[in-house]
Amino acid sequence: MKNSAVSSLGSEALGTLFFVFLGACAVATVSAVGLGAGLAWALALIVAVWVFSAGGGHLNPWVTLALALRGKVSWAAVPGHIIAQLVGGLVGALLAWWLFSSSLGDQGAGLAATHTAAEGSQLFGALAAEALATLVVVAVVYRLIGSGPLYGLGYGLAYGAGVLAIAGLTGASMNFARTLGAELSLTFAGGEGADWGNIWVYLVGPAVGVVLAWLLHPLYGGSETSTSES
């Protein structure tokens, strides 16, 4: 594997770890929903993208897939990026749990958890919420990718806006690395509070959002300054 590829994967893993860790720790001290949580996740993502941009600054499997659909990332690089992000998300969630275990006990696990209370037909609303919020995030990424620090700022603000909009419905995932890491940390803590039954919502909903953002891209345009990653 080329050194550049190793650096790219390392940046994606560390960046996602940094994002999930900071966001999870922040929500331990603010309301789980509301302005505080939205700001916390926005700032965590902005800083993580700015610091760990060598891998492209995706830090999200859905962003990697979205950029691959646009030809900005080679499909051969996608599996490695996603695995790195999932590992980073898990380690970030576990570190947050370790840091807050003394004060919160097992409640310190899953600080970044994304759960929905919806059941039956109401799950379609949760799916739609995740799809639309992810669409907005990906649209901003399409528009700003390759624009330097402005990309991280816009990406983070879009994610924070998504948290504000749908946290009360789904916990606001829009990033499966965050969702999977938190769910696994809950499981490792003993399983109390873990909810694998609706995990598919956080796979199907954002995937639909990515496809919609890709299909609608000609309507809102976007930056063409970035190059494909190998």
C-alpha positions, 0 to 999 in steps of 0.5 A: 500500500502506498504511503499516501494511501496509508496517510489517507486512511489514518487521517480518516480514522483519526478524524472520525475518532476525533469527531465522535469523541468531541461530539460525544463528550460535549453532549454529556454536558449539554442537552441531548437535543437542542441548540447546545447539541447542534453547536457541539456536533458542528464544532466537533466536525469543523475542527476534525475536518480542519485538522485531519484533512489529509484523507479528504476530510470525509469522516463519514461513510455517506460522504465517501460514497457520495463523492465516489458517485461524483467521481471525486473518490475512486471506488477502489478507495471506498472500502478502506475509507469506510472501514477506517471511519467505522474503526475511528467512530468506535474508538472515539465512542469507547474513549468518551465512555472511558472518560465519563465512566467515573461520573456517569457509570454505564450511562457514559456508554453511547453518549453519541447514540442515535435511537428512534422511538418510532415504531411501525408506520412511524418509522417512515418519518424517521427514514425521511428525516435521516434521508433529508438531513443527509441530503442537505449535508451531502449537498453542502459537501458537493458544493464546497469540497476542495475549497479549503477551510470553507469546506470544513466550516460549511460541512460542520454547520450543515451537520449541526443544522441537521442535528438541530432539525431531527435530533428529537426524531432519530438522534440525528445520525447522518453518519453511520460511523457515529451510530455504529460506534455508539451502539457497540459501546452500549453493547460492550457496556452490558447491552442496557440501552442498546437498540439494534432493532432499528439500526437499519433506519440509519443505513437506509435513510442516509443511503436514500439521502446520498442518492437523492443528493447525487441525482439532484446535483445538476439542479444546485450545482457544485464545486469541481475543484477537487480531484479523485483520490486513489 
